[in-house]
Amino acid sequence: MNSINNDSNEKMLILHQNIANLVKQLSMPLVEVSLVIAKFINILTEKLKKIAFENNEKLPELLTTPWPLEFYSQEESDSELNLEKVIDVLDNDRIDILDTLIRTSINLEEIPLSDSLLVLRSWEKLVRTQLAKSTSPGQLFSTVELPDDF
């Protein structure tokens, strides 16, 4: 049983490191990483919910809901966010590369859906925290900051 857990943890770490390395290498903006992470979280959550339903089981909240942020911002932003401008500035090639990396990492390493989702939930929390701290539209395009302990 221990070797299964170690194998699973190792696969999760590989997925996490692959994402971190690519995000650093491409200096990916917060908004682009957020979009890809959100897409995969939705896909994996729906697949797991379907499996749970078919087996008359319930998924733990750890998998089904975003993890709480550890700070509360009182700052109000006066900036108006123009979504069309944001979408026009996105680098679809970078988004596709991250998308492909996540998909192929999960498939090649045969990472269980729930483990993949846990890795992506940690990324979701990171990018949501940075998005919540953004006070201007330009900050959406700042590079994702990866803490030393992440």
Summary of the structure (lengths in Angstrom):
residues: 150
radius of gyration: 16.5
end to end distance: 26.6
largest distance: 53.9
contacts: 384
relative contact order: 0.23
helix: 68%
strand: 1%
